[in-house]
Amino acid sequence: MIVVGAAIISGGRLLAAQRAEPPALAGGWEFPGGKVDPGETDEVALVRECREELDVDVVLGHRIGGDWPLVLGGVLRVWTARLADGAEPRAVEHRELRWLAAGELHDVRWLPGDLPVVELVARYLG
């Protein structure tokens, strides 16, 4: 299983999303995104997932690292992203959204699969 995530950056801050479900992941923080459906490219899936989860369009940038293993199986692939239309993301499928500056990245409890990527994203927050 391939899961894609967006490191959405705006104004030097990173968007973090708090999971609402499933129970094993609820309350943890992650990069918005989701599973790649059959026949989709990773990039098409990530744009679709951001539209579904946040009600925004994103423009993808650079891929961060390679395949990051996930606790429940599969791999995570993450891209930097920016908001395409200036709209403010909404927590459609998450409990909460937070914009985090570089010094605040560890103020939330990141899911284990996302945490290693957070360290690499910090350099994009300049």
Residue pairs with C-beta under 8 A, 6 or more apart in sequence:
1 35
1 70
1 73
1 74
1 75
2 35
2 36
2 42
2 74
2 75
2 77
3 33
3 34
3 35
3 36
3 70
3 74
3 75
3 76
3 77
3 113
4 33
4 34
4 35
4 36
4 42
4 43
4 45
4 46
4 49
4 76
4 77
4 78
4 79
5 30
5 31
5 32
5 33
5 46
5 76
5 77
5 78
5 79
5 114
5 117
6 15
6 31
6 32
6 33
6 46
6 49
6 50
6 58
6 60
6 78
6 79
6 80
6 81
7 14
7 31
7 64
7 78
7 79
7 80
7 81
7 117
7 121
7 124
8 14
8 15
8 31
8 32
8 50
8 58
8 81
8 82
8 83
8 89
9 15
9 80
9 81
9 82
9 121
9 124
9 125
10 82
10 83
10 99
11 99
12 101
12 102
12 125
12 126
13 99
13 100
13 101
13 125
14 99
14 100
14 105
14 118
14 121
14 124
14 125
15 32
15 89
15 97
15 98
15 99
15 100
16 29
16 30
16 31
16 97
16 98
16 99
16 100
16 108
16 110
17 29
17 30
17 31
17 32
17 53
17 54
17 91
17 94
17 96
17 97
18 27
18 28
18 29
18 30
18 91
18 94
18 95
18 96
18 97
18 98
18 108
19 25
19 26
19 27
19 28
19 29
19 30
19 94
19 95
19 111
20 26
20 93
20 94
20 95
24 72
25 72
25 111
26 95
27 95
27 109
28 109
28 110
28 111
29 98
29 108
29 109
29 110
29 111
29 114
30 110
30 111
30 113
30 114
31 76
31 78
31 114
31 117
32 49
32 50
32 53
32 54
32 89
32 94
33 45
33 46
33 49
33 50
33 53
33 78
34 45
34 49
34 52
34 53
35 45
36 42
36 45
37 45
40 48
42 77
43 60
43 79
46 58
46 60
46 79
46 81
47 57
47 58
47 60
50 56
50 57
50 58
50 81
51 57
52 92
52 93
53 92
53 93
53 94
54 89
54 90
54 91
54 92
54 97
55 87
55 89
55 90
55 92
56 83
56 84
56 85
56 87
56 88
56 89
56 90
57 83
57 84
57 85
57 87
58 81
58 82
58 83
58 84
59 81
59 82
59 83
59 84
60 79
60 80
60 81
61 79
61 80
61 81
61 82
62 79
62 80
63 77
63 78
63 79
64 78
64 79
64 80
64 117
64 120
64 121
65 78
65 116
65 117
65 120
66 77
67 75
67 76
67 77
68 75
68 76
68 77
68 78
68 113
68 114
68 116
68 117
69 75
69 76
69 113
70 76
70 113
71 111
71 112
71 113
76 113
76 114
76 117
78 114
78 117
78 121
80 121
80 124
83 89
89 97
90 97
91 97
98 108
100 107
100 108
101 125
102 122
102 125
105 118
105 121
105 122
106 118
110 118
